[in-house]
Amino acid sequence: MRHLPTAALLPAPADEDAPARLATADLRAGFGKARVLHGVSLGFLDRQVTAIIGPSGCGKSTLLRCLNRMHDTVPGSFVQGSVTLDGQDIYRGGIDANAVRRHMGMVLQRPTPFPTMSIRDNVLAGLRGHGQSKPSRGEADTIVEAALRRAALWDEVKDRLRTSALGLSGGQQQRLCIARALANGPQVLLLDEPTASLDPISTQRIEELVYELRHELTVVIVTHNMQQAARVSDRTAFMLAGELVEVAPTRTLFTTPADARTEAYITGRFG
């Protein structure tokens, strides 16, 4: 049986008075006739890390993809309810989905550097993908360095920016993908199991990076690893069968959960 994460691992209690930068209200989503999310209402607080935990198939990744309208890209998908960024409903008619994604960077489970591009061009690819005007060479150099520094990768790659991104280790490739997302200057960073395919040392580097980025951004991380949620997040949301069971400051949820289903999950009685 797993035990509750020790209090020593848990960050200080989250400031529950911080404003919600991003929020869902009665969010329902799915594919065709199959509903995956059932009325999820959840706020993601400004400059805090929110972890989303729950068993496989509970709707964590679908929720994450709804937050930046990536769910829209799947044929037959549907979304009901609302997702607001700074009070603006991103699903309202006339809102450009690509513009939404520029404000909300996303990093997937496995590193996805573009194989035919150099490290430098990988960082800049996000800018081009959103139809922005091409920066000057000097501007591009500044963007690349700033993004790689924020992703804690600059010192490791500054002398080989023109080489293939595939020459990097798995952990470095994932930090490169984070740098690519950060190059757009997003307000929110969405991470879907970002360390699932990485070794322990690379995982630690990503976790340290996430913990630092919370000072600049609203971060949402989906993870199966409850110890990871305890290490990096300010607040944790537990989902089950497409529903939000509870959300609370991470220390509170892992030590004194309000719902018996949450306690059963985090102590290993199911899931």
C-alpha positions as a Markdown table, in Angstrom:
| # | Residue | x | y | z |
|---|---|---|---|---|
| 1 | Met | 0.0 | 0.0 | 0.0 |
| 2 | Arg | 1.3 | 3.5 | -0.8 |
| 3 | His | 1.3 | 6.1 | 1.9 |
| 4 | Leu | 0.5 | 9.8 | 1.8 |
| 5 | Pro | 3.5 | 11.8 | 0.6 |
| 6 | Thr | 5.5 | 13.1 | 3.6 |
| 7 | Ala | 4.9 | 16.6 | 4.7 |
| 8 | Ala | 8.6 | 17.4 | 4.1 |
| 9 | Leu | 8.0 | 17.0 | 0.3 |
| 10 | Leu | 5.1 | 19.4 | 0.2 |
| 11 | Pro | 5.4 | 23.1 | -0.7 |
| 12 | Ala | 4.0 | 25.7 | 1.6 |
| 13 | Pro | 0.2 | 26.2 | 1.4 |
| 14 | Ala | -1.0 | 28.0 | -1.7 |
| 15 | Asp | -2.3 | 31.5 | -1.6 |
| 16 | Glu | -6.0 | 30.8 | -2.2 |
| 17 | Asp | -6.6 | 34.6 | -2.5 |
| 18 | Ala | -4.5 | 34.7 | -5.7 |
| 19 | Pro | -6.6 | 35.5 | -8.8 |
| 20 | Ala | -7.6 | 32.8 | -11.2 |
| 21 | Arg | -5.8 | 33.5 | -14.5 |
| 22 | Leu | -7.5 | 30.6 | -16.2 |
| 23 | Ala | -10.8 | 28.9 | -15.3 |
| 24 | Thr | -13.4 | 26.4 | -16.5 |
| 25 | Ala | -17.1 | 26.5 | -15.7 |
| 26 | Asp | -19.3 | 23.5 | -16.2 |
| 27 | Leu | -16.9 | 22.2 | -18.8 |
| 28 | Arg | -18.2 | 19.2 | -20.7 |
| 29 | Ala | -16.2 | 17.6 | -23.5 |
| 30 | Gly | -15.9 | 14.4 | -25.5 |
| 31 | Phe | -16.0 | 12.7 | -28.9 |
| 32 | Gly | -19.2 | 11.9 | -30.8 |
| 33 | Lys | -21.6 | 10.5 | -28.3 |
| 34 | Ala | -19.0 | 9.7 | -25.7 |
| 35 | Arg | -18.6 | 12.3 | -23.0 |
| 36 | Val | -15.2 | 12.4 | -21.2 |
| 37 | Leu | -15.6 | 15.5 | -19.0 |
| 38 | His | -18.7 | 16.0 | -16.9 |
| 39 | Gly | -19.2 | 19.6 | -15.7 |
| 40 | Val | -15.7 | 20.5 | -14.5 |
| 41 | Ser | -15.4 | 23.9 | -12.8 |
| 42 | Leu | -11.9 | 24.7 | -11.8 |
| 43 | Gly | -9.7 | 27.8 | -11.4 |
| 44 | Phe | -6.0 | 27.9 | -12.1 |
| 45 | Leu | -4.4 | 30.6 | -9.9 |
| 46 | Asp | -2.0 | 33.2 | -11.2 |
| 47 | Arg | 1.7 | 32.3 | -10.9 |
| 48 | Gln | 1.0 | 29.0 | -9.2 |
| 49 | Val | 1.4 | 25.4 | -10.3 |
| 50 | Thr | -1.7 | 23.3 | -10.3 |
| 51 | Ala | -1.3 | 19.6 | -10.6 |
| 52 | Ile | -4.1 | 17.4 | -12.0 |
| 53 | Ile | -4.0 | 13.8 | -10.8 |
| 54 | Gly | -6.2 | 10.8 | -11.2 |
| 55 | Pro | -6.3 | 7.3 | -12.7 |
| 56 | Ser | -5.8 | 6.6 | -16.4 |
| 57 | Gly | -8.9 | 7.5 | -18.4 |
| 58 | Cys | -10.3 | 10.0 | -15.9 |
| 59 | Gly | -10.1 | 12.9 | -18.3 |
| 60 | Lys | -7.0 | 14.7 | -17.2 |
| 61 | Ser | -5.4 | 15.1 | -20.7 |
| 62 | Thr | -8.8 | 15.9 | -22.3 |
| 63 | Leu | -9.2 | 18.7 | -19.7 |
| 64 | Leu | -5.7 | 20.0 | -20.5 |
| 65 | Arg | -6.3 | 20.0 | -24.3 |
| 66 | Cys | -9.6 | 21.9 | -23.8 |
| 67 | Leu | -7.7 | 24.7 | -22.0 |
| 68 | Asn | -5.9 | 25.8 | -25.2 |
| 69 | Arg | -8.4 | 24.5 | -27.8 |
| 70 | Met | -6.2 | 21.5 | -28.9 |
| 71 | His | -9.3 | 19.4 | -28.3 |
| 72 | Asp | -10.9 | 21.2 | -31.3 |
| 73 | Thr | -8.4 | 19.6 | -33.6 |
| 74 | Val | -9.8 | 16.1 | -33.1 |
| 75 | Pro | -12.6 | 15.2 | -35.6 |
| 76 | Gly | -15.9 | 14.6 | -33.9 |
| 77 | Ser | -14.9 | 16.4 | -30.7 |
| 78 | Phe | -17.2 | 18.7 | -28.8 |
| 79 | Val | -17.0 | 21.2 | -25.9 |
| 80 | Gln | -19.7 | 22.7 | -23.8 |
| 81 | Gly | -19.4 | 25.2 | -20.9 |
| 82 | Ser | -16.7 | 27.8 | -20.8 |
| 83 | Val | -13.0 | 28.2 | -20.5 |
| 84 | Thr | -11.9 | 31.8 | -19.6 |
| 85 | Leu | -8.4 | 33.4 | -19.8 |
| 86 | Asp | -8.3 | 36.6 | -17.9 |
| 87 | Gly | -12.1 | 36.7 | -18.0 |
| 88 | Gln | -12.4 | 36.2 | -21.7 |
| 89 | Asp | -14.2 | 33.0 | -23.0 |
| 90 | Ile | -11.8 | 31.4 | -25.4 |
| 91 | Tyr | -14.6 | 29.4 | -27.0 |
| 92 | Arg | -16.7 | 32.4 | -27.8 |
| 93 | Gly | -17.5 | 32.9 | -31.5 |
| 94 | Gly | -14.8 | 34.9 | -33.4 |
| 95 | Ile | -11.9 | 33.9 | -31.1 |
| 96 | Asp | -8.9 | 32.6 | -33.1 |
| 97 | Ala | -7.8 | 29.3 | -31.7 |
| 98 | Asn | -4.3 | 29.9 | -32.9 |
| 99 | Ala | -4.1 | 33.1 | -30.9 |
| 100 | Val | -5.3 | 31.2 | -27.9 |
| 101 | Arg | -2.6 | 28.7 | -28.2 |
| 102 | Arg | 0.0 | 31.5 | -28.5 |
| 103 | His | -1.0 | 32.6 | -25.0 |
| 104 | Met | -1.0 | 29.0 | -23.6 |
| 105 | Gly | 2.1 | 27.0 | -24.4 |
| 106 | Met | 1.8 | 23.2 | -24.3 |
| 107 | Val | 4.4 | 20.5 | -23.8 |
| 108 | Leu | 3.5 | 16.8 | -24.4 |
| 109 | Gln | 4.4 | 13.6 | -22.8 |
| 110 | Arg | 7.3 | 12.7 | -25.1 |
| 111 | Pro | 9.8 | 15.2 | -26.4 |
| 112 | Thr | 8.8 | 16.4 | -29.8 |
| 113 | Pro | 11.7 | 18.5 | -31.3 |
| 114 | Phe | 11.4 | 19.0 | -35.0 |
| 115 | Pro | 13.9 | 16.5 | -36.4 |
| 116 | Thr | 15.0 | 18.5 | -39.5 |
| 117 | Met | 15.6 | 21.7 | -37.5 |
| 118 | Ser | 18.5 | 22.9 | -35.5 |
| 119 | Ile | 18.2 | 23.7 | -31.8 |
| 120 | Arg | 17.9 | 27.4 | -32.6 |
| 121 | Asp | 15.3 | 26.9 | -35.3 |
| 122 | Asn | 13.3 | 24.6 | -32.9 |
| 123 | Val | 13.0 | 27.5 | -30.4 |
| 124 | Leu | 11.8 | 29.9 | -33.2 |
| 125 | Ala | 9.4 | 27.4 | -34.7 |
| 126 | Gly | 6.7 | 28.3 | -32.3 |
| 127 | Leu | 6.8 | 31.9 | -33.4 |
| 128 | Arg | 6.4 | 31.0 | -37.1 |
| 129 | Gly | 3.7 | 28.5 | -36.3 |
| 130 | His | 1.4 | 31.3 | -35.0 |
| 131 | Gly | 1.7 | 33.5 | -38.1 |
| 132 | Gln | 3.8 | 36.2 | -36.4 |
| 133 | Ser | 6.0 | 38.4 | -38.5 |
| 134 | Lys | 9.5 | 37.1 | -38.8 |
| 135 | Pro | 11.8 | 38.7 | -36.2 |
| 136 | Ser | 15.1 | 40.2 | -37.3 |
| 137 | Arg | 18.3 | 38.2 | -36.8 |
| 138 | Gly | 19.2 | 40.2 | -33.7 |
| 139 | Glu | 15.6 | 39.8 | -32.3 |
| 140 | Ala | 15.7 | 36.1 | -33.0 |
| 141 | Asp | 19.0 | 35.7 | -31.2 |
| 142 | Thr | 17.6 | 37.5 | -28.2 |
| 143 | Ile | 14.4 | 35.4 | -28.2 |
| 144 | Val | 16.4 | 32.1 | -28.5 |
| 145 | Glu | 18.8 | 33.0 | -25.7 |
| 146 | Ala | 16.0 | 34.2 | -23.4 |
| 147 | Ala | 13.8 | 31.1 | -24.0 |
| 148 | Leu | 16.7 | 28.7 | -23.5 |
| 149 | Arg | 17.8 | 30.4 | -20.3 |
| 150 | Arg | 14.3 | 30.2 | -18.9 |
| 151 | Ala | 14.3 | 26.5 | -19.8 |
| 152 | Ala | 17.6 | 26.1 | -18.0 |
| 153 | Leu | 19.2 | 24.8 | -21.2 |
| 154 | Trp | 21.3 | 27.8 | -22.5 |
| 155 | Asp | 24.6 | 26.8 | -20.9 |
| 156 | Glu | 24.4 | 23.3 | -22.2 |
| 157 | Val | 23.6 | 24.2 | -25.9 |
| 158 | Lys | 24.9 | 27.8 | -26.5 |
| 159 | Asp | 27.9 | 26.5 | -28.5 |
| 160 | Arg | 25.9 | 24.2 | -30.8 |
| 161 | Leu | 22.7 | 26.1 | -31.6 |
| 162 | Arg | 23.1 | 25.3 | -35.3 |
| 163 | Thr | 23.3 | 21.5 | -34.7 |
| 164 | Ser | 20.4 | 19.1 | -34.9 |
| 165 | Ala | 18.0 | 19.0 | -31.9 |
| 166 | Leu | 18.2 | 15.2 | -32.2 |
| 167 | Gly | 21.7 | 15.3 | -30.8 |
| 168 | Leu | 20.3 | 16.3 | -27.4 |
| 169 | Ser | 19.5 | 13.8 | -24.6 |
| 170 | Gly | 15.8 | 13.1 | -23.9 |
| 171 | Gly | 15.8 | 15.4 | -21.0 |
| 172 | Gln | 17.4 | 18.2 | -23.0 |
| 173 | Gln | 14.9 | 17.7 | -25.8 |
| 174 | Gln | 12.1 | 18.1 | -23.4 |
| 175 | Arg | 13.6 | 21.3 | -22.0 |
| 176 | Leu | 14.0 | 22.4 | -25.6 |
| 177 | Cys | 10.3 | 21.8 | -26.1 |
| 178 | Ile | 9.6 | 23.9 | -23.0 |
| 179 | Ala | 11.8 | 26.7 | -24.5 |
| 180 | Arg | 9.9 | 26.5 | -27.7 |
| 181 | Ala | 6.7 | 27.0 | -25.8 |
| 182 | Leu | 8.2 | 29.9 | -23.8 |
| 183 | Ala | 9.5 | 31.7 | -26.9 |
| 184 | Asn | 6.0 | 32.9 | -27.5 |
| 185 | Gly | 5.8 | 34.6 | -24.2 |
| 186 | Pro | 2.7 | 32.6 | -23.0 |
| 187 | Gln | 0.7 | 33.5 | -19.9 |
| 188 | Val | 0.0 | 29.8 | -19.2 |
| 189 | Leu | 2.1 | 26.7 | -19.6 |
| 190 | Leu | 0.4 | 23.4 | -19.9 |
| 191 | Leu | 2.4 | 20.2 | -19.3 |
| 192 | Asp | 1.0 | 16.8 | -20.1 |
| 193 | Glu | 3.0 | 14.1 | -18.2 |
| 194 | Pro | 6.3 | 16.0 | -19.2 |
| 195 | Thr | 8.6 | 13.5 | -17.4 |
| 196 | Ala | 6.9 | 10.2 | -18.2 |
| 197 | Ser | 9.5 | 9.1 | -20.7 |
| 198 | Leu | 12.6 | 10.5 | -18.9 |
| 199 | Asp | 15.2 | 9.1 | -16.5 |
| 200 | Pro | 15.3 | 10.2 | -12.9 |
| 201 | Ile | 18.0 | 12.8 | -13.3 |
| 202 | Ser | 16.2 | 14.4 | -16.3 |
| 203 | Thr | 13.0 | 14.2 | -14.3 |
| 204 | Gln | 14.5 | 16.1 | -11.5 |
| 205 | Arg | 15.8 | 18.9 | -13.8 |
| 206 | Ile | 12.3 | 19.3 | -15.3 |
| 207 | Glu | 10.7 | 19.4 | -11.9 |
| 208 | Glu | 13.2 | 22.1 | -10.7 |
| 209 | Leu | 12.4 | 24.0 | -13.9 |
| 210 | Val | 8.6 | 23.8 | -13.3 |
| 211 | Tyr | 9.1 | 24.9 | -9.7 |
| 212 | Glu | 11.0 | 28.0 | -10.9 |
| 213 | Leu | 8.6 | 28.9 | -13.7 |
| 214 | Arg | 5.8 | 29.3 | -11.2 |
| 215 | His | 7.2 | 32.7 | -10.3 |
| 216 | Glu | 6.5 | 33.9 | -13.9 |
| 217 | Leu | 3.6 | 31.9 | -15.2 |
| 218 | Thr | 0.4 | 30.0 | -14.4 |
| 219 | Val | 1.4 | 26.4 | -14.8 |
| 220 | Val | -0.9 | 23.3 | -15.2 |
| 221 | Ile | 0.7 | 19.9 | -15.0 |
| 222 | Val | -1.0 | 16.6 | -15.6 |
| 223 | Thr | 0.8 | 13.8 | -13.8 |
| 224 | His | 0.3 | 10.2 | -12.7 |
| 225 | Asn | 3.2 | 10.6 | -10.2 |
| 226 | Met | 1.7 | 11.8 | -6.9 |
| 227 | Gln | 5.2 | 12.4 | -5.4 |
| 228 | Gln | 5.8 | 14.7 | -8.3 |
| 229 | Ala | 2.6 | 16.6 | -7.7 |
| 230 | Ala | 3.6 | 17.0 | -4.1 |
| 231 | Arg | 7.1 | 18.3 | -5.1 |
| 232 | Val | 6.2 | 20.9 | -7.7 |
| 233 | Ser | 2.6 | 22.1 | -7.2 |
| 234 | Asp | 0.9 | 24.7 | -5.1 |
| 235 | Arg | -2.6 | 23.2 | -5.6 |
| 236 | Thr | -3.7 | 19.8 | -6.7 |
| 237 | Ala | -7.0 | 18.7 | -8.4 |
| 238 | Phe | -8.1 | 15.1 | -8.2 |
| 239 | Met | -10.3 | 13.8 | -11.1 |
| 240 | Leu | -12.2 | 10.6 | -11.3 |
| 241 | Ala | -14.4 | 9.3 | -14.3 |
| 242 | Gly | -14.4 | 12.7 | -15.9 |
| 243 | Glu | -15.5 | 14.6 | -12.8 |
| 244 | Leu | -13.5 | 16.9 | -10.5 |
| 245 | Val | -13.7 | 15.3 | -7.1 |
| 246 | Glu | -11.8 | 18.0 | -5.2 |
| 247 | Val | -9.2 | 20.7 | -5.5 |
| 248 | Ala | -7.1 | 22.1 | -2.6 |
| 249 | Pro | -3.7 | 23.4 | -1.6 |
| 250 | Thr | -1.4 | 20.4 | -2.3 |
| 251 | Arg | -0.4 | 20.0 | 1.4 |
| 252 | Thr | -4.1 | 19.9 | 2.4 |
| 253 | Leu | -5.2 | 17.5 | -0.3 |
| 254 | Phe | -2.4 | 15.0 | 0.4 |
| 255 | Thr | -2.6 | 15.1 | 4.2 |
| 256 | Thr | -6.3 | 15.8 | 5.0 |
| 257 | Pro | -8.3 | 15.2 | 1.8 |
| 258 | Ala | -12.0 | 16.2 | 2.1 |
| 259 | Asp | -13.4 | 13.3 | 0.0 |
| 260 | Ala | -13.1 | 9.6 | 0.8 |
| 261 | Arg | -12.4 | 8.9 | -2.9 |
| 262 | Thr | -9.4 | 11.1 | -2.9 |
| 263 | Glu | -8.0 | 9.5 | 0.2 |
| 264 | Ala | -8.5 | 6.0 | -1.3 |
| 265 | Tyr | -6.6 | 7.0 | -4.5 |
| 266 | Ile | -3.6 | 8.7 | -2.8 |
| 267 | Thr | -3.2 | 5.9 | -0.3 |
| 268 | Gly | -3.2 | 3.3 | -3.1 |
| 269 | Arg | -6.5 | 1.6 | -2.4 |
| 270 | Phe | -7.4 | 2.0 | -6.1 |
| 271 | Gly | -6.0 | 3.5 | -9.3 |
